[in-house]
Amino acid sequence: MAQHNCGTCRFRKKYDDNPASLLGRIWRWHAGWCPGWNRYMKSLPEKERRPIAEKYDMSKFKS
């Protein structure tokens, strides 16, 4: 299986640094439907997934 780069994504870093930036907003929109992000989040253990879901307000990954 291919390794996910979502944990070190440069666009995600842009969002973390400045959520209101253009690239940050594009990443947030993209993460809402990206199949790679969905696989990455589902591959994480509950203990790691929940804080990320809270941080980015992604309710489908909070449970």
N, CA, C and O of each residue as an XYZ file, in Angstrom:
252
protein
N       0.841     -1.181      0.000
C       0.000      0.000      0.000
C       0.888      1.247      0.000
O       1.931      1.266      0.654
N       0.491      2.252     -0.708
C       1.264      3.487     -0.801
C       1.253      4.236      0.529
O       0.282      4.183      1.284
N       2.344      4.925      0.792
C       2.455      5.711      2.012
C       1.713      7.032      1.829
O       1.786      7.644      0.763
N       1.006      7.468      2.855
C       0.289      8.739      2.805
C       1.241      9.880      3.129
O       2.065      9.762      4.036
N       1.138     10.969      2.404
C       1.927     12.167      2.673
C       1.099     13.234      3.382
O       1.564     14.359      3.567
N      -0.094     12.899      3.770
C      -1.002     13.870      4.362
C      -0.482     14.431      5.683
O      -0.770     15.578      6.025
N       0.268     13.648      6.413
C       0.808     14.115      7.681
C       1.845     15.205      7.525
O       2.069     15.987      8.449
N       2.485     15.268      6.357
C       3.524     16.263      6.103
C       3.187     17.156      4.911
O       4.079     17.773      4.328
N       1.937     17.229      4.555
C       1.493     18.001      3.392
C       1.825     19.487      3.554
O       1.537     20.087      4.589
N       2.433     20.068      2.520
C       2.775     21.492      2.579
C       1.533     22.373      2.562
O       1.526     23.441      3.174
N       0.481     21.940      1.871
C      -0.759     22.721      1.875
C      -1.400     22.700      3.259
O      -1.941     23.710      3.709
N      -1.341     21.573      3.923
C      -1.867     21.479      5.287
C      -1.089     22.424      6.197
O      -1.681     23.066      7.064
N       0.206     22.518      6.019
C       1.031     23.449      6.798
C       0.608     24.884      6.541
O       0.588     25.701      7.461
N       0.272     25.197      5.300
C      -0.207     26.553      4.988
C      -1.470     26.865      5.781
O      -1.631     27.969      6.303
N      -2.362     25.888      5.866
C      -3.585     26.073      6.647
C      -3.255     26.255      8.123
O      -3.815     27.132      8.781
N      -2.353     25.436      8.643
C      -1.973     25.539     10.052
C      -1.345     26.896     10.368
O      -1.598     27.472     11.426
N      -0.531     27.399      9.448
C       0.134     28.688      9.652
C      -0.829     29.859      9.534
O      -0.745     30.820     10.298
N      -1.740     29.775      8.577
C      -2.677     30.875      8.350
C      -3.932     30.337      7.667
O      -3.983     30.270      6.439
N      -4.943     29.953      8.445
C      -6.162     29.367      7.859
C      -6.884     30.283      6.870
O      -7.624     29.807      6.009
N      -6.673     31.588      6.991
C      -7.370     32.513      6.103
C      -6.636     32.725      4.782
O      -7.164     33.393      3.893
N      -5.439     32.176      4.632
C      -4.704     32.351      3.376
C      -5.405     31.587      2.254
O      -6.175     30.658      2.500
N      -5.125     31.992      1.037
C      -5.745     31.344     -0.113
C      -5.402     29.855     -0.153
O      -6.296     29.021     -0.299
N      -4.119     29.513     -0.024
C      -3.727     28.106     -0.068
C      -4.285     27.334      1.125
O      -4.642     26.162      1.000
N      -4.359     27.985      2.269
C      -4.948     27.342      3.445
C      -6.418     27.018      3.236
O      -6.880     25.929      3.576
N      -7.141     27.966      2.678
C      -8.571     27.733      2.425
C      -8.766     26.681      1.353
O      -9.709     25.893      1.436
N      -7.898     26.642      0.338
C      -7.990     25.608     -0.701
C      -7.744     24.234     -0.084
O      -8.448     23.275     -0.402
N      -6.739     24.135      0.805
C      -6.473     22.842      1.445
C      -7.690     22.389      2.247
O      -8.078     21.223      2.165
N      -8.292     23.279      3.012
C      -9.427     22.906      3.851
C     -10.593     22.435      3.005
O     -11.249     21.450      3.344
N     -10.856     23.126      1.908
C     -11.922     22.714      0.991
C     -11.586     21.349      0.400
O     -12.438     20.463      0.343
N     -10.352     21.188     -0.034
C      -9.904     19.945     -0.651
C      -9.979     18.777      0.332
O     -10.401     17.685     -0.048
N      -9.580     18.985      1.578
C      -9.569     17.918      2.579
C     -10.977     17.398      2.858
O     -11.138     16.264      3.308
N     -11.976     18.200      2.601
C     -13.349     17.780      2.835
C     -13.817     16.646      1.933
O     -14.736     15.914      2.300
N     -13.211     16.484      0.773
C     -13.648     15.439     -0.163
C     -12.506     14.575     -0.700
O     -12.761     13.620     -1.434
N     -11.264     14.885     -0.356
C     -10.106     14.181     -0.914
C     -10.084     12.704     -0.506
O     -10.084     12.407      0.688
N     -10.065     11.772     -1.463
C     -10.031     10.354     -1.126
C      -8.752      9.965     -0.375
O      -8.789      9.093      0.493
N      -7.625     10.604     -0.701
C      -6.381     10.322      0.006
C      -6.448     10.741      1.464
O      -5.989     10.012      2.344
N      -7.021     11.921      1.726
C      -7.178     12.404      3.105
C      -8.116     11.477      3.871
O      -7.864     11.160      5.034
N      -9.179     11.048      3.234
C     -10.121     10.133      3.892
C      -9.429      8.818      4.267
O      -9.618      8.320      5.377
N      -8.640      8.258      3.363
C      -7.898      7.025      3.668
C      -6.878      7.258      4.775
O      -6.714      6.421      5.662
N      -6.198      8.390      4.721
C      -5.216      8.726      5.746
C      -5.879      8.793      7.121
O      -5.389      8.205      8.085
N      -6.980      9.505      7.200
C      -7.671      9.655      8.487
C      -8.183      8.309      8.994
O      -8.089      8.022     10.187
N      -8.719      7.488      8.105
C      -9.233      6.179      8.518
C      -8.118      5.229      8.911
O      -8.350      4.284      9.664
N      -6.904      5.466      8.412
C      -5.783      4.597      8.751
C      -5.189      4.921     10.125
O      -4.456      4.112     10.694
N      -5.507      6.097     10.651
C      -4.970      6.493     11.954
C      -5.733      5.817     13.082
O      -6.938      5.592     12.974
N      -5.032      5.491     14.165
C      -5.743      4.971     15.336
C      -6.633      6.062     15.928
O      -6.352      7.251     15.776
N      -7.687      5.658     16.593
C      -8.656      6.593     17.189
C      -7.959      7.672     18.012
O      -8.345      8.840     17.970
N      -6.958      7.287     18.741
C      -6.235      8.198     19.630
C      -5.572      9.349     18.861
O      -5.476     10.459     19.385
N      -5.123      9.103     17.649
C      -4.501     10.137     16.815
C      -5.519     10.858     15.944
O      -5.402     12.060     15.707
N      -6.515     10.123     15.470
C      -7.508     10.687     14.546
C      -8.385     11.741     15.204
O      -8.646     12.785     14.605
N      -8.840     11.488     16.419
C      -9.775     12.396     17.080
C      -9.217     13.813     17.246
O      -9.931     14.766     16.931
N      -7.969     14.008     17.728
C      -7.460     15.384     17.848
C      -7.342     16.100     16.497
O      -7.580     17.304     16.408
N      -6.979     15.366     15.462
C      -6.883     15.979     14.128
C      -8.270     16.383     13.647
O      -8.450     17.474     13.108
N      -9.242     15.512     13.839
C     -10.620     15.819     13.434
C     -11.153     17.029     14.195
O     -11.854     17.863     13.622
N     -10.828     17.125     15.470
C     -11.252     18.285     16.274
C     -10.583     19.557     15.758
O     -11.232     20.592     15.609
N      -9.295     19.472     15.491
C      -8.533     20.638     15.045
C      -9.087     21.217     13.750
O      -9.179     22.435     13.596
N      -9.453     20.346     12.825
C      -9.938     20.790     11.524
C     -11.461     20.759     11.405
O     -12.006     20.970     10.321
N     -12.138     20.498     12.505
C     -13.604     20.476     12.565
C     -14.193     19.576     11.487
O     -15.036     19.995     10.694
N     -13.730     18.331     11.478
C     -14.208     17.334     10.524
C     -15.025     16.301     11.284
O     -14.494     15.303     11.769
N     -16.311     16.553     11.379
C     -17.191     15.745     12.218
C     -17.262     14.280     11.780
O     -17.493     13.411     12.621
N     -17.072     13.979     10.501
C     -17.186     12.593     10.071
C     -16.058     11.714     10.599
O     -16.157     10.488     10.543
N     -14.990     12.318     11.110
C     -13.880     11.551     11.664
C     -13.819     11.603     13.191
O     -12.922     11.008     13.789
N     -14.743     12.295     13.821
C     -14.719     12.442     15.274
C     -15.182     11.206     16.005
O     -14.831     11.021     17.170
N     -15.951     10.363     15.372
C     -16.467      9.182     16.081
C     -15.609      7.964     15.864
O     -15.911      6.894     16.392
